[in-house]
């Protein structure tokens, strides 16, 4: 499966501060021609396979990067009417047609089949707090992946089970994206799934899966390009007895090229917390992600805070309940604060 980024695109990304490498890298007329060609091709397909159905609209798909270049792809998406409105995706390069499916159906299939396919023990369930669903991903020759909730036309027209997706053979593997989920099994050890074996299984089936699995402490992100495993846990410090620290204790990244990166956190030795005349300073010998929590009614929660970076620049802090207790967040946008080397937590008495 080709996932490479064209040289021209790489050069544009490097030279992104130049306006000519930002925004659309095509003329509006080109997009209009591509959309019209896709509409015409899809209508011809409908005339053959679903007589009487009419294309309602067709739009050429684009893909790009934030503040970077945007390209036309070989994909055209739209809708047609055969008594009710239905979505379609047409590949101008191959002539392949994909028809809309219910996302809930794809989610159900992923929940059933992905654990079995990857050799995971335990049923994947949606995360009720943060679940982003499932979709099929297509990789255009230029730009990032595009995501659509569609399936091959032959599967939809013949009312075949969506499990058939996992048996489709072709030059390009299917890419199934399964949104945030967790393993229902309490004792699942996600760290034990080696990426080399997962990749081998995907290549044998000519299928690629993007899946995020997590429980309360572990997370496993599987991509065609690699695997990332993280495990978090609680730590405490006598310097800040009213605080609890949510710490990444284990990290492992396995890449498709065989390279591997690992980090095991030694909280007591890798992070030094020093009282200052204004609050507390945090110094890392080996940085790792860590967030600060407390509980209602503590002295930590009773005062207002400001976080200073290593240059002395400060941002107002606040506390927000994230289910594990009160978490230190940025007052402006409510985003969780992850400590960096040289941070200093400065307290100011509330007026």
Secondary structure, DSSP 8 states (H G I E B T S, - for coil): ------HHHHHHHHTTTSGGGSEESS-HHHHHHHHHHHHHHHHHHHHHHSTT-EEEEEEEEEEE-TTSEEEEEEEEEEEEESSSEEEEEEETTT--EEEE--HHHHHHHHHHHHHHHHT-SS-EEE-SSS---EEEEE--SSSS-EEE-EEEHHHHHTT--GGGGGG---SS-EEEEEEEEEES-TT--GGG--HHHHHHHHHHTTEEEEEEEE-SSEEEEEETTEEEEEEEEEE--GGGTT-EEEEEEEEEEEETTS-EEEEE--HHHHEEEEE-SSEEEEEESS---EEEEE-TTSHHHHSEEEEE-TTS-EEEEEEEE-SSSEEEEETTT--B----TTEEEEEE---
